[in-house]
Amino acid sequence: MKIVVNAVTHEVTSEILSTALTELGFTSPAVATALNGSFVPREARNTTMLRDGDRVEVLAPMQGG
């Protein structure tokens, strides 16, 4: 299925947000996620289903100073 992650189209096999994130290389627990503009808490990612064409935003904290 095709989903848009951070404005880039990706093909994923998983229909569950948490496993799709892993499939795409987002393995850090310190990321924030949104699905179609709505925040998805970390504990809800395992039960959040994806559909073809969904838009996912993934934000990771930046280090530096």
C-alpha positions as CSV (number, residue, x, y, z in Angstrom):
1,M,0.0,0.0,0.0
2,K,1.2,3.5,-0.7
3,I,1.3,6.1,2.2
4,V,2.8,9.5,2.3
5,V,5.4,10.0,5.1
6,N,6.8,13.4,5.7
7,A,5.6,14.5,2.2
8,V,7.3,11.5,0.4
9,T,5.3,8.6,-1.0
10,H,6.4,5.2,0.3
11,E,5.2,1.6,-0.4
12,V,4.7,-0.4,2.8
13,T,3.4,-3.9,3.5
14,S,2.1,-3.3,7.0
15,E,-1.4,-2.0,7.7
16,I,-0.5,-1.1,11.3
17,L,1.2,2.2,12.1
18,S,3.8,0.9,14.5
19,T,5.1,-1.8,12.2
20,A,5.0,0.5,9.1
21,L,7.2,2.9,11.1
22,T,9.7,0.1,11.8
23,E,9.5,-1.0,8.1
24,L,10.5,2.6,7.1
25,G,13.4,2.7,9.6
26,F,11.8,4.8,12.4
27,T,12.9,2.7,15.3
28,S,13.4,5.3,18.0
29,P,10.7,5.5,20.6
30,A,11.4,9.2,20.9
31,V,9.3,10.2,17.8
32,A,6.0,11.9,17.6
33,T,3.5,10.8,15.0
34,A,0.4,12.2,13.3
35,L,-2.0,10.4,10.9
36,N,-3.9,12.5,8.5
37,G,-3.3,15.6,10.7
38,S,-4.3,14.0,14.0
39,F,-1.7,13.2,16.7
40,V,-1.3,9.5,17.4
41,P,0.1,8.7,20.9
42,R,2.9,6.1,21.1
43,E,0.7,3.6,23.0
44,A,-1.9,3.8,20.2
45,R,0.4,3.1,17.3
46,N,0.0,-0.7,17.7
47,T,-3.7,-0.5,17.1
48,T,-3.8,2.3,14.5
49,M,-4.7,1.0,11.1
50,L,-3.4,2.5,7.9
51,R,-5.2,2.8,4.6
52,D,-3.9,3.4,1.1
53,G,-3.1,7.1,0.6
54,D,-2.9,8.0,4.3
55,R,-0.5,10.8,5.3
56,V,1.8,10.2,8.2
57,E,4.1,12.8,9.8
58,V,7.0,11.7,11.9
59,L,8.9,14.2,14.0
60,A,12.1,13.3,15.9
61,P,13.8,15.5,18.5
62,M,17.0,17.2,17.4
63,Q,20.1,17.4,19.4
64,G,22.7,20.1,19.4
65,G,23.1,23.5,20.7
